[in-house]
Amino acid sequence: MTKAEKRPKGGTPETKAEQQPKSGTPMTKAKKQPKDGTSTTKAKQRSKNGTPATKTEQRPKDGTPAMKAEQRPKDGRTPTTKAEQRSKDGTPETKAEQRSKDRTPTTKAEQRLKSSTSMMKAEQRPKHGRTPTTKAEQRSKNEQRPKDGTPAMKAEQRPEDGRTPTTKAEQRSKDGRTPTTKAEQRSKDGTPETKAEQRSKDRTPTTKAEQRLKSSTPMMKAEQRPKHGKTPTTKAEQRSKNGTPATKKEQRPKDGTSATKAEQQSKSGTPMTKAEKRPKGGTSITKAEQRSENGTPATKTEQRPKDRTPTTKTEQPPKDGTATTRKGQRPKRRTPVAKTEQRSKNATPLMKTEQQPKNGTLTEATRTQQQPEGGTPVTKAQQRPEGKATTTRAKQQPKDDTATSKDGQRSKGGTPAMKKRQEPKRAAAIEGFFVKF
């Protein structure tokens, strides 16, 4: 539906312009114009208020231009630069102009002006649409032309009326005069004078360049480019033509078999790059797979047996299969494995207190493995006699008299357990207090 169709039948307008009150107060830019049709742009508003702010508005009403661009006439009027204005009024103001009118010029520039041999750029430019006269043309016009009318400079030799351009040599040959350059003189007389010309005509060339040219084995770029539209002969093409390829691309055989370093290695059965190690079927062979294939695993991950007990946290999957991510997805029922228990299980003790003493007595400090000879564990919960809650350390001795205090263990010859595994006195007292009540 169009906007007009979406409007209700009651005639309530929906567009901004139509929502203006009936009193005629405009809301859009187009309706803000006054009724008399006068446009209210910024510049006109300022000129209306009498406070012009831009350069264009600051010009006087009599039309005198105030900017450089306006001083240049558009309709063919005389340009009004300072010098032209002075020359129009007939009142020269500069020293050079006064001297040139009143007396004999004394400066070099004035002498040049009077002698019509201009050497300055400003003087060389014509004012009334004449052909521009450069320094050389101006000087050659006045001084250097010979009496017979033959031009002597390049700039004058170029025709202005569309004729064929006449270079020095053409001009001389046109006039029928004897050519004056060495090459023209020799070509006319038929007597070569230079060593190179004599060698090329008389005998086998001796210089490198001449030998290359004669043997049609070009070695320079300029010589390789054909002059008559033949197929260009680059270095590589020339070498392949002569049967002596030198570049890697040329060393490849014609049947399409590539001969790059990597491909040659793969051909000889000794691949060295990653790309070559991958089989053609598309299965990628990583470093680890290559080592396991060769039977020499080198990384820690590869050295672990497949059926072993996992040691790191990430390798210990939970029993119920729940994922072990950081955000609390670890199962609650998983049996915790302490670091000390794991080390004691793997028989790789890392801490001083866990290492075995020299006399052979076991002093590992894990709770589950501090069992006395009788087999009764010495955990806190199991140290209490049946049916009685003990409150002091003296009453926590087991029935088989296994010592659990520091002094008792030392007297028996054992090394005391780890500090963090020993129960503090305060914790035992607090626990006994809660058992009472």
C-alpha positions in Angstrom: 0.0 0.0 0.0 1.2 3.5 -0.7 1.3 6.2 2.0 -1.8 7.9 0.6 -3.7 4.6 0.8 -2.6 4.1 4.4 -4.2 7.3 5.6 -7.6 6.9 7.4 -10.8 7.8 5.6 -11.6 10.6 8.0 -8.9 12.7 6.3 -6.4 12.9 9.1 -3.0 13.6 7.4 0.0 11.4 8.3 2.9 13.1 6.6 4.9 15.9 8.3 3.9 18.5 5.9 0.2 17.6 6.2 0.3 17.5 10.0 0.9 21.3 10.1 -1.9 23.2 11.9 -4.6 24.9 9.9 -3.4 28.3 11.0 -0.7 28.1 8.3 2.5 27.9 10.4 5.0 26.1 8.2 7.0 23.2 9.5 9.2 22.2 6.5 12.0 24.2 4.9 10.1 24.7 1.7 7.2 26.5 3.5 9.4 28.7 5.6 9.9 31.1 2.6 8.1 34.5 3.0 4.9 35.1 1.1 6.4 37.8 -1.1 8.8 35.2 -2.7 12.1 36.7 -1.4 14.6 34.0 -0.7 16.3 34.2 2.7 19.8 32.7 2.2 22.5 33.6 4.7 24.2 36.1 2.5 21.0 37.9 1.5 19.8 37.9 5.1 23.1 39.6 6.1 22.8 42.1 3.2 19.2 42.8 4.3 20.3 43.5 7.8 23.2 45.6 6.6 25.9 43.5 8.1 27.9 41.8 5.3 30.4 39.2 6.4 31.9 37.6 3.3 34.4 39.1 0.8 31.8 39.0 -1.9 29.4 41.0 0.1 31.9 43.6 1.2 32.3 44.9 -2.4 31.0 48.4 -2.9 27.8 48.9 -4.9 29.5 50.9 -7.7 30.9 47.6 -9.1 34.6 48.2 -8.5 36.1 44.7 -8.1 37.9 43.9 -4.9 39.4 40.5 -5.7 42.1 39.4 -8.2 39.7 37.1 -10.0 37.3 39.9 -10.6 40.0 42.2 -11.9 40.3 40.0 -14.9 37.7 41.1 -17.4 35.3 38.4 -18.6 33.7 40.4 -21.5 36.8 41.6 -23.3 37.5 44.7 -21.3 41.0 45.9 -20.8 42.7 44.0 -17.9 43.3 46.1 -14.9 46.7 45.0 -13.5 48.8 47.7 -11.8 51.3 48.0 -14.7 48.5 48.2 -17.3 46.5 50.7 -15.2 49.6 53.0 -15.0 50.3 52.7 -18.7 46.6 53.6 -19.4 46.7 56.6 -17.2 50.1 57.7 -18.5 51.6 58.1 -15.1 54.5 55.7 -14.7 55.4 55.1 -11.1 58.3 52.7 -11.1 61.9 53.9 -11.5 62.4 51.7 -14.6 59.4 53.2 -16.4 60.4 56.8 -15.5 64.0 56.3 -16.8 62.8 54.6 -20.0 60.6 57.6 -20.8 62.7 60.4 -19.7 66.4 59.6 -20.5 68.7 57.0 -21.8 68.3 53.7 -19.9 71.3 52.8 -17.7 70.4 49.4 -16.3 70.9 46.1 -18.2 67.2 45.3 -18.2 66.4 48.8 -19.6 69.0 48.4 -22.3 67.6 45.1 -23.3 64.1 46.5 -23.5 65.3 49.4 -25.7 67.4 47.2 -28.0 64.4 44.7 -28.4 66.6 41.8 -27.3 64.5 40.7 -24.3 66.0 38.2 -21.9 63.3 38.2 -19.1 60.3 35.9 -19.1 57.8 38.7 -18.3 59.1 40.7 -21.3 59.0 37.7 -23.7 55.3 37.1 -23.3 53.2 39.0 -25.9 50.3 41.1 -24.7 48.1 41.1 -27.7 47.8 37.4 -28.8 51.0 37.4 -30.9 53.1 34.2 -31.3 55.1 33.8 -28.0 58.7 34.6 -28.4 61.2 32.6 -26.2 64.6 33.9 -25.3 66.3 32.0 -28.1 63.8 33.0 -30.7 64.0 36.7 -29.8 67.8 36.7 -29.8 68.1 34.6 -33.0 65.5 36.8 -34.7 67.5 40.0 -34.1 71.1 38.8 -34.3 71.9 35.3 -35.5 70.1 34.9 -38.8 72.5 34.8 -41.8 71.9 37.0 -44.8 70.7 34.2 -47.1 67.7 33.5 -44.7 68.8 29.9 -43.6 67.6 29.4 -40.0 70.4 28.5 -37.6 68.4 27.3 -34.5 66.1 24.3 -33.8 63.2 26.5 -32.6 63.2 28.4 -35.9 63.5 25.3 -38.0 60.0 24.1 -36.9 57.5 25.3 -39.4 54.4 27.1 -38.1 52.1 26.6 -41.1 51.9 22.8 -41.1 54.8 22.0 -43.5 57.0 19.0 -42.9 59.4 19.8 -40.1 62.9 20.7 -41.3 65.8 19.5 -39.2 69.3 20.7 -39.8 70.1 17.8 -42.1 66.9 18.1 -44.0 67.3 21.8 -44.5 70.8 21.3 -45.9 69.7 18.5 -48.2 66.8 20.6 -49.3 68.9 23.6 -50.2 71.2 21.2 -52.1 74.2 22.1 -50.1 76.9 19.5 -49.3 76.1 17.7 -46.0 78.4 18.7 -43.3 78.1 15.9 -40.7 80.8 13.2 -40.7 78.3 10.4 -41.2 76.6 12.1 -44.1 79.9 12.9 -45.7 81.0 9.3 -45.4 77.8 7.8 -46.7 77.9 10.2 -49.7 81.5 9.4 -50.6 81.3 5.7 -49.8 84.5 5.8 -47.8 83.9 4.6 -44.2 86.3 6.3 -41.8 85.5 4.8 -38.4 87.2 1.5 -37.2 83.8 -0.1 -36.6 82.6 0.6 -40.1 85.9 -0.6 -41.7 85.8 -3.9 -39.7 82.1 -4.6 -40.5 82.8 -4.2 -44.2 86.3 -5.7 -44.6 86.9 -8.4 -42.1 85.6 -10.5 -39.1 84.4 -8.2 -36.3 86.5 -8.2 -33.2 84.6 -6.4 -30.6 82.1 -8.2 -28.3 79.1 -6.3 -29.5 80.0 -6.9 -33.2 80.6 -10.6 -32.6 77.2 -10.9 -30.9 75.5 -9.2 -33.7 77.2 -11.3 -36.4 76.7 -14.6 -34.6 72.9 -13.7 -34.0 73.3 -14.5 -30.3 72.1 -11.3 -28.7 73.0 -10.6 -25.1 71.7 -7.1 -24.6 68.1 -6.1 -24.2 68.3 -3.5 -27.1 69.6 -6.2 -29.4 67.0 -8.7 -28.5 64.1 -6.6 -29.6 63.2 -7.4 -33.3 63.0 -4.4 -35.6 60.5 -5.8 -38.2 57.7 -7.3 -36.1 59.3 -10.7 -35.5 58.6 -12.6 -32.4 60.6 -11.0 -29.5 63.5 -13.1 -28.3 64.1 -12.8 -24.6 67.2 -14.2 -22.9 65.4 -17.4 -21.9 64.0 -18.0 -25.4 67.4 -17.3 -27.0 69.1 -19.8 -24.6 66.5 -22.5 -25.4 67.0 -21.8 -29.1 70.7 -22.2 -28.7 70.2 -25.4 -26.7 71.7 -24.1 -23.5 69.0 -23.5 -20.9 70.1 -21.9 -17.7 67.1 -21.1 -15.6 65.0 -23.4 -13.4 62.0 -23.2 -15.6 64.0 -24.1 -18.6 65.5 -27.2 -16.9 62.1 -28.9 -16.7 61.7 -31.5 -19.4 59.3 -31.0 -22.3 56.9 -33.8 -21.3 55.6 -31.7 -18.4 57.4 -33.3 -15.5 58.5 -30.5 -13.2 62.0 -30.4 -11.9 61.9 -28.1 -9.0 63.9 -29.0 -5.8 61.0 -30.3 -3.8 59.7 -32.3 -6.7 63.1 -33.8 -7.4 63.3 -34.9 -3.8 59.9 -36.5 -3.9 60.9 -38.3 -7.0 64.1 -39.6 -5.5 62.2 -40.8 -2.4 63.5 -38.3 0.1 60.8 -35.8 0.9 61.9 -32.8 2.9 58.9 -30.4 3.0 55.6 -30.8 4.7 53.7 -30.7 1.5 55.7 -33.6 0.2 55.1 -35.7 3.3 51.4 -35.8 2.7 50.2 -38.7 0.6 48.4 -38.1 -2.7 45.2 -39.5 -1.3 44.7 -36.4 0.7 45.4 -37.7 4.2 47.6 -35.2 6.0 50.6 -36.6 7.9 51.5 -34.4 10.8 54.9 -34.5 12.6 53.5 -36.7 15.4 52.0 -39.1 12.9 55.3 -39.2 11.0 57.2 -40.0 14.2 54.8 -42.7 15.3 55.0 -44.2 11.8 58.8 -44.3 12.0 58.5 -45.7 15.5 60.4 -42.9 17.2 57.9 -40.8 19.3 59.4 -37.7 20.7 56.7 -35.8 22.4 55.3 -36.5 25.9 51.8 -37.1 24.6 53.1 -39.8 22.2 55.3 -41.5 24.9 52.3 -42.2 27.1 50.9 -45.7 26.7 47.3 -46.0 25.4 46.1 -48.2 28.3 47.6 -46.2 31.2 46.0 -44.4 34.0 45.5 -40.7 33.2 47.6 -38.3 35.3 46.5 -34.8 34.4 43.2 -33.2 35.4 42.0 -33.0 31.8 42.9 -36.7 31.2 40.9 -37.9 34.2 37.4 -38.2 32.7 34.5 -38.5 35.2 32.8 -41.9 35.7 29.4 -40.7 34.6 30.7 -39.1 31.4 30.0 -35.5 32.3 32.3 -33.0 30.5 34.9 -31.4 32.7 34.9 -27.7 31.7 35.7 -24.7 33.8 32.2 -23.6 34.4 31.2 -26.2 37.0 30.3 -29.0 34.7 32.5 -31.4 36.6 30.4 -34.2 38.3 30.1 -34.0 42.1 30.4 -37.8 42.7 33.8 -38.1 41.0 36.4 -39.5 43.4 39.0 -36.7 44.1 42.6 -37.6 43.4 45.0 -35.5 45.5 48.4 -34.7 44.1 50.3 -36.6 46.8 48.2 -39.7 46.3 48.7 -39.5 42.5 52.5 -39.3 43.0 52.5 -42.1 45.5 50.5 -44.2 43.1 52.9 -43.6 40.3 55.9 -44.2 42.7 57.3 -40.8 41.6 57.7 -38.8 44.9 58.6 -35.2 44.3 58.6 -33.6 47.8 61.2 -34.1 50.5 58.7 -35.2 53.1 57.3 -37.9 50.8 60.7 -39.4 49.9 61.6 -42.6 51.6 64.1 -42.5 54.5 67.4 -44.4 54.2 66.5 -47.0 56.8 63.6 -48.2 54.7 60.7 -47.1 57.0 57.7 -45.8 54.9 56.7 -42.3 55.9 54.3 -41.2 53.2 52.0 -38.6 54.4 48.8 -39.4 52.7 45.8 -40.1 54.9 44.8 -43.3 53.2 48.3 -44.8 53.3 49.3 -44.1 57.0 48.3 -47.5 58.1 50.2 -49.2 61.0 51.5 -52.8 60.9 48.3 -54.1 62.3 46.3 -52.8 59.4 44.2 -50.3 61.3 44.2 -46.9 59.5 45.2 -43.9 61.5 42.6 -41.4 60.1 40.9 -39.0 62.5 37.5 -40.6 62.3 38.9 -44.1 62.9 41.1 -43.1 65.9 38.2 -42.9 68.3 37.2 -46.0 70.3 33.8 -47.5 69.4 30.9 -45.8 71.1 32.9 -43.1 72.7 33.7 -39.6 71.4 37.3 -38.7 72.4 38.1 -35.1 73.2 41.9 -35.1 73.9 44.9 -36.2 71.8 46.0 -38.6 74.5 42.8 -40.6 74.2 42.9 -40.8 70.4 45.5 -43.6 70.4 44.3 -46.8 68.6 44.0 -50.1 70.4 47.2 -51.5 69.0 49.3 -48.6 70.5 50.5 -47.1 67.2 52.0 -43.7 67.9 50.3 -40.8 66.2 51.9 -37.8 67.9 55.1 -36.2 66.7 57.1 -37.5 69.7 55.7 -41.0 69.4 56.6 -41.2 65.7 60.1 -39.8 66.3 60.7 -42.2 69.2 59.9 -45.1 66.9 62.4 -43.9 64.4 60.0 -42.7 61.7 60.1 -39.3 60.0 57.2 -37.1 61.1 54.4 -36.6 58.5 53.8 -33.4 56.5 52.8 -30.3 58.3 49.5 -29.9 56.5 48.6 -33.5 57.2 49.0 -33.1 61.0 45.8 -32.2 62.8 46.2 -29.0 64.9 45.3 -29.1 68.6 42.6 -26.4 68.3 40.7 -28.2 65.6 40.6 -31.4 67.8 39.4 -29.5 70.8 36.6 -27.7 68.8 35.5 -31.0 67.3 35.4 -32.7 70.7 33.3 -29.8 72.0 30.7 -30.2 69.4 30.6 -34.0 69.9 29.8 -33.5 73.6 26.7 -31.4 72.9 
